[in-house]
Amino acid sequence: MLGLVWSEGPCTPYRVQRMIAASPSPHWSGSAGAIYPIFQRLEERGWIRTRETRTGQRAGKECRVSGEGRRILREWLGPPIPDWVTDLPLDPLRTRLRFLGALPPKRRATLLAEVKASLRARLDEIDADCRRLAELSDPFPYAMARGAYHVTKARITWLDEIAGRLSDDGGGAAPARGPALRSEAARRRRS
């Protein structure tokens, strides 16, 4: 939130709420119940400064990052970067696909097709966001959106690899328990 106030500032909490609501990421909550308490904490800590504003009949607060807030933001950005920042993130899809062998071959194929269709739709949304952000003078929101684009595209490539390996194995016929995909080393030994 502090970074958004820095990049958009001065701005109102409502403006930040609208930005989050427009984000293609489902992991951000743009609800007033989430946004306004965060702004209150940022102000209490002295990381943002506010001043009362009026837009027509509506009173509000315009926020900007304070000197201390800039210091905190820069410290958070790094360097140094803690190891957890570059660790593999939690991925519910990867976790589900770890147990893909529990499904019969037809359901595996259906699941992979549905996930791929969903990722392609998401990729289209992200691509539209990239085109919009490319018009901004600030290159960093565009760079962030392109990162989301490439990660999503890589996930589609990964699903294609899984589907290809399953079809090479005749549907990934695996024992009731155990991996549905064979490693490259196991494939070579079989040949």
MDAnalysis code that builds the backbone (N, CA, C; Angstrom):
import MDAnalysis as mda
import numpy as np

u = mda.Universe.empty(573, n_residues=191, atom_resindex=np.repeat(np.arange(191), 3), trajectory=True)
u.add_TopologyAttr("name", ["N", "CA", "C"] * 191)
u.add_TopologyAttr("resid", np.arange(1, 192))
u.add_TopologyAttr("resname", ["MET", "LEU", "GLY", "LEU", "VAL", "TRP", "SER", "GLU", "GLY", "PRO", "CYS", "THR", "PRO", "TYR", "ARG", "VAL", "GLN", "ARG", "MET", "ILE", "ALA", "ALA", "SER", "PRO", "SER", "PRO", "HIS", "TRP", "SER", "GLY", "SER", "ALA", "GLY", "ALA", "ILE", "TYR", "PRO", "ILE", "PHE", "GLN", "ARG", "LEU", "GLU", "GLU", "ARG", "GLY", "TRP", "ILE", "ARG", "THR", "ARG", "GLU", "THR", "ARG", "THR", "GLY", "GLN", "ARG", "ALA", "GLY", "LYS", "GLU", "CYS", "ARG", "VAL", "SER", "GLY", "GLU", "GLY", "ARG", "ARG", "ILE", "LEU", "ARG", "GLU", "TRP", "LEU", "GLY", "PRO", "PRO", "ILE", "PRO", "ASP", "TRP", "VAL", "THR", "ASP", "LEU", "PRO", "LEU", "ASP", "PRO", "LEU", "ARG", "THR", "ARG", "LEU", "ARG", "PHE", "LEU", "GLY", "ALA", "LEU", "PRO", "PRO", "LYS", "ARG", "ARG", "ALA", "THR", "LEU", "LEU", "ALA", "GLU", "VAL", "LYS", "ALA", "SER", "LEU", "ARG", "ALA", "ARG", "LEU", "ASP", "GLU", "ILE", "ASP", "ALA", "ASP", "CYS", "ARG", "ARG", "LEU", "ALA", "GLU", "LEU", "SER", "ASP", "PRO", "PHE", "PRO", "TYR", "ALA", "MET", "ALA", "ARG", "GLY", "ALA", "TYR", "HIS", "VAL", "THR", "LYS", "ALA", "ARG", "ILE", "THR", "TRP", "LEU", "ASP", "GLU", "ILE", "ALA", "GLY", "ARG", "LEU", "SER", "ASP", "ASP", "GLY", "GLY", "GLY", "ALA", "ALA", "PRO", "ALA", "ARG", "GLY", "PRO", "ALA", "LEU", "ARG", "SER", "GLU", "ALA", "ALA", "ARG", "ARG", "ARG", "ARG", "SER"])
u.atoms.positions = np.array([
    [0.830, -1.176, 0.000],
    [0.000, 0.000, 0.000],
    [0.883, 1.252, 0.000],
    [1.932, 1.204, 0.798],
    [2.844, 2.348, 0.870],
    [3.441, 2.633, -0.509],
    [3.812, 1.586, -1.225],
    [4.353, 1.748, -2.574],
    [3.352, 2.353, -3.527],
    [2.081, 1.984, -3.405],
    [1.057, 2.568, -4.281],
    [0.869, 4.054, -3.986],
    [0.879, 4.408, -2.712],
    [0.769, 5.837, -2.370],
    [1.982, 6.580, -2.910],
    [3.159, 5.988, -2.795],
    [4.370, 6.621, -3.327],
    [4.259, 6.817, -4.846],
    [3.846, 5.757, -5.566],
    [3.830, 5.845, -7.027],
    [2.681, 6.696, -7.549],
    [1.573, 6.746, -6.833],
    [0.405, 7.498, -7.303],
    [0.267, 8.857, -6.644],
    [0.968, 9.047, -5.537],
    [0.743, 10.188, -4.664],
    [0.969, 11.542, -5.285],
    [0.372, 12.541, -4.680],
    [-0.613, 12.377, -3.624],
    [-1.904, 11.758, -4.177],
    [-2.536, 10.937, -3.352],
    [-3.761, 10.267, -3.786],
    [-4.641, 9.974, -2.580],
    [-5.861, 9.617, -2.863],
    [-6.808, 9.286, -1.803],
    [-6.859, 7.764, -1.628],
    [-7.280, 7.314, -0.457],
    [-7.484, 5.875, -0.286],
    [-8.475, 5.318, -1.316],
    [-9.467, 6.113, -1.671],
    [-10.443, 5.663, -2.662],
    [-9.764, 5.387, -4.006],
    [-8.845, 6.246, -4.404],
    [-8.138, 6.033, -5.674],
    [-7.342, 4.722, -5.635],
    [-6.661, 4.466, -4.517],
    [-5.908, 3.218, -4.371],
    [-6.869, 2.031, -4.399],
    [-8.015, 2.162, -3.750],
    [-9.021, 1.104, -3.757],
    [-9.461, 0.806, -5.193],
    [-9.672, 1.817, -6.003],
    [-10.089, 1.632, -7.408],
    [-8.977, 0.940, -8.214],
    [-7.725, 1.301, -7.946],
    [-6.595, 0.664, -8.646],
    [-6.544, -0.830, -8.332],
    [-6.719, -1.160, -7.066],
    [-6.661, -2.560, -6.653],
    [-7.837, -3.334, -7.254],
    [-9.008, -2.715, -7.261],
    [-10.185, -3.384, -7.826],
    [-9.993, -3.650, -9.322],
    [-9.245, -2.785, -10.008],
    [-9.010, -2.944, -11.449],
    [-7.880, -3.922, -11.757],
    [-7.147, -4.346, -10.745],
    [-6.016, -5.251, -10.949],
    [-6.507, -6.628, -11.400],
    [-5.787, -7.268, -12.339],
    [-6.190, -8.619, -12.730],
    [-5.845, -9.677, -11.683],
    [-5.115, -9.301, -10.648],
    [-4.735, -10.269, -9.611],
    [-5.913, -10.528, -8.678],
    [-6.269, -11.795, -8.467],
    [-7.360, -12.100, -7.541],
    [-6.921, -12.078, -6.077],
    [-5.655, -11.807, -5.826],
    [-5.123, -11.895, -4.465],
    [-5.166, -10.565, -3.719],
    [-5.608, -9.516, -4.375],
    [-5.707, -8.211, -3.731],
    [-7.158, -7.968, -3.348],
    [-7.383, -7.442, -2.185],
    [-8.740, -7.086, -1.791],
    [-8.870, -5.572, -1.853],
    [-9.757, -5.125, -2.694],
    [-9.967, -3.687, -2.835],
    [-11.132, -3.190, -2.015],
    [-11.572, -3.964, -1.027],
    [-12.721, -3.539, -0.227],
    [-12.320, -2.391, 0.700],
    [-13.291, -1.536, 0.969],
    [-13.037, -0.420, 1.882],
    [-12.632, -0.935, 3.254],
    [-13.215, -2.064, 3.662],
    [-12.888, -2.651, 4.959],
    [-11.444, -3.105, 5.059],
    [-10.793, -3.339, 3.910],
    [-9.381, -3.718, 3.907],
    [-8.485, -2.493, 3.739],
    [-8.878, -1.580, 2.866],
    [-8.035, -0.439, 2.502],
    [-7.925, 0.614, 3.603],
    [-9.051, 1.089, 4.117],
    [-9.023, 2.222, 5.047],
    [-8.280, 1.925, 6.349],
    [-8.419, 0.732, 6.944],
    [-7.616, 0.448, 8.148],
    [-6.109, 0.449, 7.861],
    [-5.715, 0.011, 6.672],
    [-4.285, 0.032, 6.326],
    [-3.803, 1.474, 6.246],
    [-4.581, 2.337, 5.609],
    [-4.199, 3.750, 5.531],
    [-4.117, 4.363, 6.921],
    [-5.027, 3.987, 7.798],
    [-5.000, 4.510, 9.162],
    [-3.703, 4.082, 9.865],
    [-3.311, 2.806, 9.702],
    [-2.061, 2.329, 10.326],
    [-0.843, 3.042, 9.733],
    [-0.839, 3.243, 8.423],
    [0.285, 3.948, 7.789],
    [0.409, 5.365, 8.344],
    [-0.725, 6.007, 8.544],
    [-0.709, 7.372, 9.098],
    [-0.255, 7.355, 10.556],
    [-0.757, 6.408, 11.345],
    [-0.369, 6.314, 12.761],
    [1.128, 6.084, 12.916],
    [1.721, 5.317, 11.999],
    [3.159, 5.039, 12.054],
    [3.994, 6.199, 11.506],
    [3.339, 7.180, 10.935],
    [4.058, 8.331, 10.379],
    [4.640, 8.067, 8.991],
    [4.158, 7.033, 8.324],
    [4.703, 6.686, 7.012],
    [3.998, 7.412, 5.882],
    [2.786, 7.921, 6.166],
    [2.114, 8.797, 5.206],
    [1.633, 10.037, 5.940],
    [1.492, 11.093, 5.191],
    [0.921, 12.347, 5.688],
    [-0.405, 12.536, 4.961],
    [-1.393, 13.048, 5.687],
    [-2.698, 13.266, 5.056],
    [-3.118, 14.712, 5.233],
    [-3.975, 15.130, 4.309],
    [-4.627, 16.435, 4.474],
    [-6.059, 16.293, 3.973],
    [-6.935, 17.007, 4.609],
    [-8.354, 16.945, 4.256],
    [-8.561, 17.580, 2.881],
    [-9.399, 16.945, 2.073],
    [-9.750, 17.479, 0.752],
    [-11.255, 17.390, 0.577],
    [-11.745, 18.100, -0.416],
    [-13.161, 18.057, -0.777],
    [-13.287, 17.871, -2.270],
    [-14.119, 16.897, -2.649],
    [-14.453, 16.704, -4.057],
    [-15.962, 16.857, -4.139],
    [-16.404, 18.031, -4.565],
    [-17.843, 18.300, -4.560],
    [-18.359, 18.280, -3.133],
    [-19.347, 17.452, -2.881],
    [-19.947, 17.331, -1.548],
    [-19.151, 16.397, -0.632],
    [-18.229, 15.666, -1.207],
    [-17.549, 14.595, -0.487],
    [-16.226, 15.066, 0.143],
    [-16.074, 14.796, 1.445],
    [-14.821, 15.086, 2.130],
    [-13.954, 13.835, 2.076],
    [-12.655, 14.029, 2.038],
    [-11.765, 12.884, 1.989],
    [-10.387, 13.264, 2.477],
    [-9.462, 12.327, 2.347],
    [-8.075, 12.558, 2.742],
    [-7.187, 12.322, 1.539],
    [-6.294, 13.264, 1.325],
    [-5.276, 13.084, 0.295],
    [-3.990, 12.660, 1.016],
    [-3.377, 11.597, 0.523],
    [-2.223, 11.020, 1.210],
    [-0.972, 11.141, 0.367],
    [0.135, 11.315, 1.043],
    [1.443, 11.263, 0.391],
    [2.423, 10.597, 1.349],
    [3.446, 9.985, 0.796],
    [4.433, 9.285, 1.609],
    [5.327, 10.310, 2.304],
    [5.559, 10.086, 3.579],
    [6.442, 10.962, 4.366],
    [7.897, 10.559, 4.136],
    [8.824, 11.348, 4.675],
    [10.244, 11.003, 4.595],
    [10.523, 9.641, 5.240],
    [9.919, 9.401, 6.396],
    [10.077, 8.111, 7.072],
    [9.456, 6.991, 6.234],
    [8.329, 7.277, 5.604],
    [7.686, 6.287, 4.743],
    [8.563, 5.916, 3.555],
    [9.233, 6.922, 2.963],
    [10.169, 6.641, 1.854],
    [11.322, 5.769, 2.333],
    [11.822, 6.041, 3.543],
    [12.908, 5.232, 4.090],
    [12.452, 3.785, 4.278],
    [11.264, 3.588, 4.826],
    [10.716, 2.242, 5.055],
    [10.499, 1.533, 3.713],
    [9.971, 2.238, 2.737],
    [9.735, 1.658, 1.414],
    [11.044, 1.210, 0.783],
    [12.053, 2.063, 0.847],
    [13.365, 1.714, 0.271],
    [13.999, 0.537, 1.000],
    [13.846, 0.499, 2.313],
    [14.383, -0.623, 3.094],
    [13.687, -1.924, 2.697],
    [12.367, -1.871, 2.512],
    [11.602, -3.053, 2.106],
    [12.011, -3.522, 0.706],
    [12.240, -2.563, -0.202],
    [12.626, -2.912, -1.569],
    [13.976, -3.628, -1.617],
    [14.917, -3.181, -0.801],
    [16.247, -3.795, -0.801],
    [17.178, -3.081, -1.758],
    [18.367, -3.538, -1.951],
    [18.953, -4.719, -1.345],
    [19.272, -4.468, 0.128],
    [19.494, -5.500, 0.865],
    [19.490, -6.907, 0.485],
    [18.055, -7.420, 0.354],
    [17.908, -8.504, -0.367],
    [16.621, -9.174, -0.555],
    [16.640, -10.453, 0.284],
    [15.671, -10.624, 1.167],
    [15.633, -11.870, 1.951],
    [15.382, -13.078, 1.032],
    [15.887, -14.225, 1.413],
    [15.741, -15.432, 0.596],
    [14.284, -15.755, 0.279],
    [13.374, -15.532, 1.214],
    [11.972, -15.901, 0.989],
    [11.360, -15.151, -0.190],
    [11.922, -13.990, -0.549],
    [11.371, -13.214, -1.669],
    [11.550, -13.961, -2.995],
    [12.643, -14.694, -3.127],
    [12.907, -15.406, -4.378],
    [12.578, -16.899, -4.292],
    [12.046, -17.335, -3.149],
    [11.637, -18.734, -3.021],
    [10.447, -19.018, -3.928],
    [10.219, -20.284, -4.157],
    [9.071, -20.719, -4.931],
    [7.812, -20.380, -4.141],
    [6.874, -19.644, -4.734],
    [5.681, -19.251, -3.975],
    [4.694, -20.407, -3.837],
    [3.804, -20.269, -2.888],
    [2.709, -21.208, -2.723],
    [1.931, -21.234, -4.037],
    [1.620, -22.412, -4.532],
    [0.922, -22.541, -5.811],
    [-0.108, -23.652, -5.700],
    [-1.377, -23.307, -5.496],
    [-2.412, -24.324, -5.340],
    [-2.556, -25.223, -6.576],
    [-2.268, -24.691, -7.754],
    [-2.353, -25.511, -8.965],
    [-1.249, -26.570, -8.965],
    [-0.042, -26.150, -8.675],
    [1.079, -27.093, -8.635],
    [0.816, -28.174, -7.586],
    [0.258, -27.774, -6.454],
    [-0.051, -28.732, -5.398],
    [-1.087, -29.748, -5.878],
    [-2.142, -29.295, -6.543],
    [-3.164, -30.216, -7.058],
    [-2.573, -31.171, -8.085],
    [-1.772, -30.623, -8.991],
    [-1.239, -31.459, -10.056],
    [-0.220, -32.473, -9.543],
    [0.318, -32.266, -8.368],
    [1.213, -33.241, -7.755],
    [0.499, -34.568, -7.572],
    [-0.827, -34.510, -7.398],
    [-1.621, -35.705, -7.142],
    [-2.516, -36.080, -8.325],
    [-2.147, -35.632, -9.497],
    [-2.914, -35.884, -10.711],
    [-3.097, -37.378, -10.966],
    [-2.142, -38.195, -10.557],
    [-2.226, -39.638, -10.743],
    [-3.403, -40.277, -10.029],
    [-4.045, -39.569, -9.105],
    [-5.209, -40.114, -8.407],
    [-6.456, -40.116, -9.296],
    [-6.420, -39.355, -10.397],
    [-7.576, -39.289, -11.296],
    [-7.435, -40.285, -12.433],
    [-8.554, -40.811, -12.915],
    [-8.491, -41.652, -14.113],
    [-8.057, -40.792, -15.309],
    [-7.461, -41.398, -16.332],
    [-6.911, -40.646, -17.467],
    [-7.867, -39.626, -18.101],
    [-9.139, -39.987, -18.251],
    [-10.086, -39.055, -18.877],
    [-10.276, -37.791, -18.036],
    [-10.384, -37.969, -16.733],
    [-10.547, -36.812, -15.841],
    [-9.286, -35.971, -15.793],
    [-8.128, -36.616, -15.879],
    [-6.863, -35.864, -15.933],
    [-6.875, -34.937, -17.132],
    [-7.233, -35.513, -18.288],
    [-7.245, -34.727, -19.522],
    [-8.242, -33.579, -19.422],
    [-9.411, -33.838, -18.845],
    [-10.425, -32.795, -18.681],
    [-9.918, -31.701, -17.760],
    [-9.333, -32.108, -16.651],
    [-8.786, -31.133, -15.705],
    [-7.728, -30.263, -16.375],
    [-6.783, -30.891, -17.068],
    [-5.715, -30.128, -17.725],
    [-6.291, -29.169, -18.762],
    [-7.294, -29.610, -19.521],
    [-7.907, -28.743, -20.540],
    [-8.612, -27.556, -19.889],
    [-9.332, -27.802, -18.798],
    [-10.035, -26.709, -18.109],
    [-9.056, -25.703, -17.517],
    [-8.002, -26.209, -16.894],
    [-7.012, -25.311, -16.297],
    [-6.335, -24.490, -17.390],
    [-5.995, -25.142, -18.488],
    [-5.339, -24.435, -19.586],
    [-6.257, -23.352, -20.160],
    [-7.544, -23.652, -20.331],
    [-8.493, -22.658, -20.836],
    [-8.596, -21.473, -19.874],
    [-8.613, -21.766, -18.583],
    [-8.675, -20.704, -17.586],
    [-7.422, -19.835, -17.632],
    [-6.255, -20.468, -17.765],
    [-5.004, -19.708, -17.845],
    [-4.940, -18.877, -19.124],
    [-5.451, -19.401, -20.227],
    [-5.471, -18.625, -21.478],
    [-6.366, -17.396, -21.334],
    [-7.509, -17.549, -20.674],
    [-8.391, -16.403, -20.431],
    [-7.689, -15.372, -19.552],
    [-7.001, -15.857, -18.526],
    [-6.254, -14.962, -17.639],
    [-5.148, -14.259, -18.406],
    [-4.484, -14.997, -19.305],
    [-3.413, -14.422, -20.114],
    [-3.954, -13.279, -20.982],
    [-5.144, -13.457, -21.543],
    [-5.763, -12.399, -22.345],
    [-6.037, -11.154, -21.495],
    [-6.522, -11.352, -20.266],
    [-6.765, -10.223, -19.355],
    [-5.462, -9.494, -19.044],
    [-4.437, -10.261, -18.747],
    [-3.138, -9.672, -18.396],
    [-2.556, -8.937, -19.603],
    [-2.715, -9.507, -20.787],
    [-2.222, -8.869, -22.004],
    [-2.911, -7.519, -22.217],
    [-4.220, -7.465, -21.997],
    [-4.955, -6.198, -22.116],
    [-4.430, -5.193, -21.092],
    [-4.151, -5.661, -19.878],
    [-3.597, -4.795, -18.841],
    [-2.223, -4.280, -19.264],
    [-1.410, -5.154, -19.863],
    [-0.077, -4.750, -20.336],
    [-0.196, -3.643, -21.386],
    [-1.116, -3.814, -22.319],
    [-1.285, -2.792, -23.366],
    [-1.686, -1.448, -22.763],
    [-2.568, -1.486, -21.757],
    [-2.988, -0.245, -21.094],
    [-1.811, 0.392, -20.356],
    [-1.049, -0.425, -19.642],
    [0.056, 0.097, -18.839],
    [1.242, 0.558, -19.686],
    [1.377, 0.029, -20.892],
    [2.476, 0.437, -21.776],
    [2.359, 1.909, -22.159],
    [1.165, 2.461, -22.042],
    [0.929, 3.867, -22.396],
    [1.365, 4.835, -21.291],
    [1.606, 4.326, -20.095],
    [1.971, 5.195, -18.973],
    [3.420, 5.658, -19.101],
    [3.711, 6.792, -18.504],
    [5.097, 7.273, -18.526],
    [5.971, 6.505, -17.525],
    [5.359, 5.936, -16.493],
    [6.088, 5.149, -15.497],
    [6.235, 3.720, -16.023],
    [7.462, 3.240, -16.269],
    [7.634, 1.899, -16.859],
    [7.430, 0.744, -15.882],
    [7.373, 0.997, -14.593],
    [7.383, -0.088, -13.625],
    [6.052, -0.832, -13.497],
    [4.898, -0.186, -13.560],
    [3.652, -0.975, -13.565],
    [3.584, -1.907, -14.780],
    [4.073, -1.434, -15.916],
    [4.112, -2.278, -17.110],
    [5.040, -3.469, -16.886],
    [6.196, -3.232, -16.307],
    [7.155, -4.316, -16.043],
    [6.530, -5.363, -15.114],
    [5.787, -4.924, -14.120],
    [5.135, -5.847, -13.194],
    [4.090, -6.680, -13.938],
    [3.303, -6.040, -14.787],
    [2.277, -6.752, -15.552],
    [2.917, -7.741, -16.524],
    [4.040, -7.366, -17.124],
    [4.732, -8.289, -18.033],
    [5.253, -9.504, -17.270],
    [5.664, -9.303, -16.030],
    [6.067, -10.441, -15.210],
    [4.907, -11.410, -15.031],
    [3.712, -10.883, -14.759],
    [2.523, -11.731, -14.618],
    [2.222, -12.446, -15.933],
    [2.412, -11.745, -17.042],
    [2.179, -12.339, -18.366],
    [3.114, -13.534, -18.583],
    [4.398, -13.337, -18.317],
    [5.374, -14.400, -18.551],
    [5.179, -15.591, -17.612],
    [4.817, -15.326, -16.363],
    [4.554, -16.419, -15.426],
    [3.349, -17.233, -15.903],
    [2.306, -16.564, -16.341],
    [1.107, -17.260, -16.814],
    [1.399, -18.051, -18.080],
    [2.168, -17.461, -18.976],
    [2.546, -18.162, -20.201],
    [3.392, -19.404, -19.870],
    [4.281, -19.278, -18.900],
    [5.101, -20.420, -18.488],
    [4.232, -21.527, -17.891],
    [3.187, -21.167, -17.182],
    [2.294, -22.182, -16.615],
    [1.578, -22.940, -17.729],
    [1.193, -22.246, -18.797],
    [0.549, -22.908, -19.933],
    [1.531, -23.874, -20.590],
    [2.778, -23.441, -20.763],
    [3.815, -24.315, -21.332],
    [4.002, -25.544, -20.445],
    [3.996, -25.354, -19.148],
    [4.140, -26.448, -18.189],
    [2.983, -27.443, -18.330],
    [1.751, -26.931, -18.467],
    [0.603, -27.820, -18.659],
    [0.724, -28.604, -19.964],
    [1.217, -27.943, -21.016],
    [1.433, -28.640, -22.292],
    [2.439, -29.776, -22.120],
    [3.490, -29.520, -21.331],
    [4.497, -30.558, -21.076],
    [3.881, -31.745, -20.341],
    [3.075, -31.447, -19.330],
    [2.413, -32.522, -18.582],
    [1.505, -33.318, -19.510],
    [0.675, -32.622, -20.288],
    [-0.256, -33.307, -21.201],
    [0.518, -34.144, -22.213],
    [1.634, -33.627, -22.715],
    [2.449, -34.371, -23.673],
    [3.034, -35.625, -23.060],
    [3.510, -35.507, -21.847],
    [4.085, -36.685, -21.187],
    [3.011, -37.717, -20.874],
    [1.849, -37.261, -20.496],
    [0.766, -38.201, -20.222],
    [0.340, -38.922, -21.497],
    [0.279, -38.211, -22.609],
    [-0.118, -38.866, -23.861],
    [0.979, -39.809, -24.350],
    [2.257, -39.460, -24.092],
    [3.362, -40.362, -24.446],
    [3.284, -41.658, -23.655],
    [2.755, -41.575, -22.429],
    [2.648, -42.739, -21.555],
    [1.292, -43.432, -21.696],
    [0.563, -43.106, -22.756],
    [-0.753, -43.700, -22.930],
    [-1.731, -43.243, -21.868],
    [-1.682, -41.948, -21.539],
    [-2.605, -41.409, -20.537],
    [-1.994, -41.351, -19.162],
    [-0.720, -41.665, -19.076],
    [-0.065, -41.585, -17.774],
    [-0.492, -42.717, -16.873],
    [-0.761, -43.853, -17.485],
    [-1.192, -44.986, -16.680],
    [-0.164, -45.227, -15.594],
    [-0.573, -45.022, -14.387],
    [0.329, -45.171, -13.249],
    [-0.319, -46.099, -12.248],
    [0.463, -46.670, -11.377],
    [-0.149, -47.462, -10.323],
    [-1.102, -46.584, -9.522],
    [-1.993, -47.206, -8.774],
    [-2.981, -46.465, -7.998],
    [-2.308, -45.412, -7.128],
    [-1.115, -45.693, -6.659],
    [-0.361, -44.705, -5.885],
    [0.955, -44.498, -6.585],
    [1.415, -43.279, -6.604],
    [2.720, -43.017, -7.195],
    [2.624, -42.036, -8.336],
    [3.761, -41.670, -8.884],
    [3.802, -40.612, -9.885],
    [3.187, -41.041, -11.211],
    [2.443, -40.123, -11.832],
    [1.853, -40.387, -13.132],
    [2.835, -40.044, -14.243],
    [3.843, -39.267, -13.936],
    [4.822, -38.860, -14.939],
    [6.151, -39.526, -14.629],
    [6.796, -40.007, -15.642],
    [8.118, -40.611, -15.436],
    [9.188, -39.560, -15.695],
    [10.280, -39.653, -14.986],
    [11.381, -38.726, -15.204],
    [12.060, -39.051, -16.525],
    [12.822, -38.111, -17.020],
    [13.574, -38.335, -18.265],
    [14.506, -39.531, -18.119],
    [15.125, -39.680, -16.960],
    [16.047, -40.807, -16.750],
    [15.287, -42.130, -16.854],
    [14.108, -42.205, -16.280],
    [13.317, -43.432, -16.351],
    [12.889, -43.711, -17.771],
    [12.579, -42.685, -18.534],
    [12.192, -42.866, -19.935],
    [13.359, -43.444, -20.730],
    [14.548, -42.927, -20.495],
    [15.723, -43.415, -21.233],
    [16.028, -44.856, -20.901],
    [15.865, -45.226, -19.631],
    [16.126, -46.610, -19.228],
    [15.150, -47.555, -19.914],
    [13.929, -47.122, -20.092],
    [12.897, -47.929, -20.729],
    [13.181, -48.150, -22.208],
    [13.764, -47.177, -22.859],
    [13.985, -47.253, -24.309],
    [15.044, -48.247, -24.700],
])
